[in-house]
Amino acid sequence: MATELQVSVPHLVRSFSASYGIPPHRYVHGRRLDHARRLLLTGLPAGQVAVDAGFSDQAHVTRHFRTLRYQRSHR
């Protein structure tokens, strides 16, 4: 993405973080988790949800949901 915008990676990360309050990787990760959550609510199997949301497997998405839940409970 930085190449397409003709800026350095550090510049892109700094600019994105300044504008949105989080680094780009965390933003994309959050979007994937939101997508997985919405898919789970449709009744799809968890393994299929993980793949459709861009995670390598069900364990991977489960671990990230647990981390997110822990972070939110300790705010």
C-alpha positions in Angstrom: 0.0 0.0 0.0 2.8 2.4 0.8 4.3 1.8 -2.6 1.0 2.6 -4.3 0.8 5.9 -2.3 4.4 6.6 -3.0 5.4 7.0 0.6 7.6 5.0 2.9 6.2 2.3 5.2 7.1 4.2 8.4 5.5 7.4 7.0 2.3 5.5 6.1 2.2 3.9 9.6 2.7 7.2 11.4 0.2 9.1 9.2 -2.4 6.4 9.6 -1.9 6.1 13.3 -2.1 9.9 13.7 -5.4 10.0 11.7 -7.1 6.9 13.2 -5.5 6.4 16.5 -4.3 2.9 15.7 -1.7 1.4 13.4 -2.9 0.0 10.1 -2.3 -3.6 11.0 -4.5 -3.3 14.1 -7.2 -1.6 12.0 -7.2 -4.4 9.4 -7.1 -7.0 12.2 -10.1 -5.4 13.9 -12.0 -5.4 10.6 -11.3 -9.1 10.1 -12.5 -9.9 13.6 -15.7 -7.8 13.0 -16.3 -9.7 9.8 -15.8 -13.0 11.6 -18.2 -12.0 14.4 -20.9 -11.1 11.8 -20.4 -14.4 10.0 -20.7 -16.3 13.2 -24.0 -14.7 13.9 -25.3 -16.1 10.6 -24.8 -19.6 11.9 -21.9 -20.6 9.7 -19.5 -23.2 11.2 -16.6 -21.6 13.1 -14.0 -23.2 10.8 -15.7 -21.8 7.7 -16.0 -18.4 9.4 -12.3 -18.4 10.1 -11.3 -19.1 6.5 -13.9 -16.6 5.1 -12.6 -13.9 7.4 -9.0 -14.4 6.4 -7.7 -16.4 9.3 -5.6 -19.5 8.9 -7.9 -21.7 11.0 -10.5 -21.8 13.7 -7.9 -21.9 16.5 -6.3 -18.7 15.1 -9.6 -16.7 15.1 -10.6 -18.1 18.6 -7.2 -17.0 20.1 -7.8 -13.5 18.7 -11.3 -13.3 20.1 -10.0 -14.3 23.5 -7.3 -11.7 23.4 -9.8 -9.0 22.4 -12.2 -10.0 25.1 -9.4 -9.9 27.7 -8.3 -6.5 26.5 -11.8 -5.1 26.7 -12.4 -6.5 30.2 -9.3 -4.9 31.5 -10.0 -1.3 30.4 
